[in-house]
Amino acid sequence: MHVSRVFALPLVAVAMLPFDTRAAASLMVDDASITDAGRCQLESWARHTDAGAEWTAVPACTFADTEWSLGVSHQHAASSTQWALGAKRVLRDIDQRRWGLALSAGVGSDWHHLRGDDWGINAPLTIALGASDRTLLHLNLGWARTAGARGRTDGIGLEIVTAPHWSLLAETARDATRQRSSQFGVRHELWRGASVDLLAGRVHHQRDGHWITLGFNLASAP
């Protein structure tokens, strides 16, 4: 199952937008794959932070060789809702080679401002390590502009299959404000096309920058 990931704080969406759609699921670092042509998926997660609770849902479908997503996120403490519209296209398919490359772009803003003040682009690179493809390395490089900052974004992540239906997840990413965040957790495949993520993360050099995330990912059956 492909899990799209795009990141930005306070939520960790398509290339460093107000929240993480990408994606982009509950992870900060994107991979170089998209949902199969003509298929859809739903990525959703709940995150508890030192500032309160956040809820996010990101439906996405692939047509015309491009994955299109629309994410909505609500922050309870701030009583704010954000949206992000994203597009992602694979340039080199990892299923046919040892590495894959994609390009994504996104625009988003507060729910009451539909003009899309925040936007970004991201280039995810995925490399299969070892002959068994049980370990995937994800590298991201992009650029983003938000209301508070603009600049380069980057990230590195690992997915390691440790047992049937179980994977370890670890990643670190930097946003346009040059703030770095990291998280670590596990993914459990419930059945083909469905999985749950449990992650713990933090913003570096912030005493109140910790979070715990529970994510649920569901893809339409082939």
C-alpha positions in Angstrom: 0.0 0.0 0.0 1.3 3.4 -0.9 1.3 6.0 1.9 1.6 9.5 0.7 3.4 12.0 3.0 3.9 15.7 2.9 5.1 17.6 6.0 5.0 20.9 7.9 4.5 22.0 11.4 2.5 22.0 13.5 1.2 19.0 11.7 3.7 16.9 10.2 0.9 17.7 3.9 2.1 18.1 0.1 5.5 19.6 0.5 5.6 21.6 3.7 2.1 23.2 3.8 0.1 24.3 6.8 -0.2 20.6 7.7 0.9 17.3 6.5 -1.3 15.8 3.8 1.3 14.0 1.9 2.4 12.3 2.1 2.5 12.2 3.4 -0.2 9.9 5.9 1.0 10.6 9.4 4.6 10.6 8.3 6.7 13.7 7.6 8.9 12.4 4.8 7.3 11.4 1.4 8.1 8.4 -0.7 8.4 8.2 -4.5 5.2 6.3 -5.2 1.5 7.1 -5.7 -1.8 5.2 -5.6 -2.4 2.9 -8.5 -4.1 4.4 -11.5 -7.9 4.7 -11.1 -7.6 3.9 -7.3 -8.2 6.0 -4.3 -7.0 6.0 -0.7 -7.8 7.7 2.6 -5.1 8.7 5.1 -6.3 9.9 8.5 -4.6 10.5 11.8 -5.2 12.0 15.2 -2.3 13.7 17.0 -1.9 14.7 20.6 0.6 17.5 21.1 1.6 19.7 24.1 -0.8 22.3 22.7 -3.8 20.0 22.3 -5.4 17.6 19.8 -5.3 17.7 16.0 -7.3 15.6 13.5 -6.5 15.2 9.8 -8.1 13.4 6.8 -6.5 13.3 3.4 -8.5 11.5 0.6 -6.5 11.0 -2.7 -7.2 9.5 -6.1 -4.9 8.9 -9.1 -5.9 9.7 -12.7 -4.0 11.1 -15.7 -0.8 9.6 -14.1 -1.1 12.0 -11.2 -2.2 11.6 -7.7 -4.6 14.4 -6.5 -5.2 14.9 -2.8 -7.3 17.3 -0.7 -6.5 17.3 3.0 -8.4 18.9 5.9 -7.0 19.4 9.4 -8.5 20.7 12.6 -6.6 22.0 15.6 -8.8 21.8 18.7 -6.9 24.2 20.9 -6.7 26.9 18.3 -10.2 26.2 16.9 -8.6 26.5 13.4 -9.2 24.4 10.3 -6.7 24.2 7.4 -6.8 22.7 3.9 -4.2 21.6 1.4 -4.6 20.6 -2.3 -1.8 18.5 -3.7 -0.6 16.8 -6.9 2.1 14.2 -7.2 3.6 12.5 -10.2 6.1 9.6 -10.4 9.1 10.3 -12.7 10.8 6.9 -12.1 8.9 3.9 -10.8 10.7 2.0 -8.0 8.7 -1.1 -8.7 10.6 -1.6 -11.9 14.0 -0.5 -10.6 16.0 -0.2 -7.4 15.1 3.4 -6.9 12.2 5.8 -7.6 11.8 9.5 -8.1 8.6 11.7 -7.9 7.7 15.3 -7.9 4.9 16.8 -5.8 3.4 20.3 -5.4 0.8 21.7 -3.0 -1.1 24.8 -2.0 -3.1 25.4 1.2 -4.3 27.9 3.8 -6.7 28.5 6.6 -10.2 27.2 5.8 -11.5 30.8 5.7 -9.0 31.9 3.2 -9.3 29.9 -0.1 -6.7 31.8 -2.0 -3.9 29.5 -1.0 -1.4 31.6 0.8 1.0 28.7 1.5 2.6 26.6 -1.2 5.5 24.3 -1.8 7.2 21.7 -4.1 9.0 18.5 -3.1 11.1 15.9 -4.8 10.9 12.5 -3.0 13.6 9.9 -3.8 13.2 6.3 -2.6 16.0 3.8 -2.6 15.6 0.0 -1.9 18.4 -1.2 0.4 19.4 -4.8 0.1 18.1 -7.5 -2.3 14.9 -8.3 -0.3 13.5 -4.7 -0.5 12.7 -5.0 3.2 14.4 -1.6 3.9 13.5 1.6 2.1 15.3 4.9 2.4 13.3 8.0 1.6 15.1 11.3 0.8 13.2 14.6 0.3 14.3 18.0 -1.0 12.0 20.9 -1.6 11.1 24.5 -1.2 8.1 26.1 0.6 6.5 29.4 1.4 4.2 30.0 4.4 2.9 33.1 6.1 5.9 33.1 8.5 8.8 31.9 6.4 10.1 30.6 3.0 13.0 28.4 2.2 14.4 25.0 1.5 12.9 21.9 3.1 14.4 18.4 3.4 13.9 15.1 5.1 15.2 11.6 5.5 13.2 8.5 6.5 13.5 4.7 6.9 11.0 2.0 6.6 12.2 -1.5 7.8 10.0 -4.6 7.5 10.8 -6.5 10.7 8.1 -9.2 10.6 5.1 -10.2 8.6 2.7 -7.2 8.7 5.0 -5.1 10.9 7.4 -2.3 10.0 9.6 0.2 11.9 9.4 3.8 10.9 12.0 6.5 11.6 12.5 10.0 10.1 13.7 13.5 10.5 12.7 16.6 8.5 13.4 20.3 8.4 10.7 22.9 7.4 11.0 26.3 5.8 11.7 28.0 9.1 14.8 25.7 9.5 13.1 23.9 12.4 13.9 20.2 12.6 11.5 17.6 13.8 11.9 13.8 14.2 9.6 10.9 14.9 9.8 7.1 15.4 7.2 4.4 15.4 5.6 1.3 14.0 3.2 0.3 11.2 0.9 -2.7 11.4 -0.8 -4.0 8.2 -4.4 -5.0 9.2 -5.2 -6.5 5.8 -4.2 -5.7 2.2 -4.7 -2.0 1.7 -5.3 -1.1 5.4 -2.7 -0.2 8.1 -2.4 1.7 11.3 0.6 3.8 12.4 1.7 4.6 16.0 4.3 7.3 16.2 6.1 9.5 18.8 7.9 12.7 17.8 9.3 16.0 18.8 10.4 19.4 17.6 14.1 19.7 18.3 15.1 22.3 20.9 11.6 22.9 22.1 10.6 21.8 25.6 6.9 21.7 24.6 7.3 20.3 21.1 6.3 16.6 21.7 3.5 14.6 20.1 2.0 11.1 19.7 0.2 10.2 16.5 -2.3 7.4 15.7 -2.9 7.0 12.0 -5.2 4.9 9.8 -4.6 4.3 6.1 -7.1 2.7 3.8 -6.7 2.1 0.0 -9.3 0.8 -2.4 -8.9 -2.8 -3.4 -7.4 -3.5 -6.9 
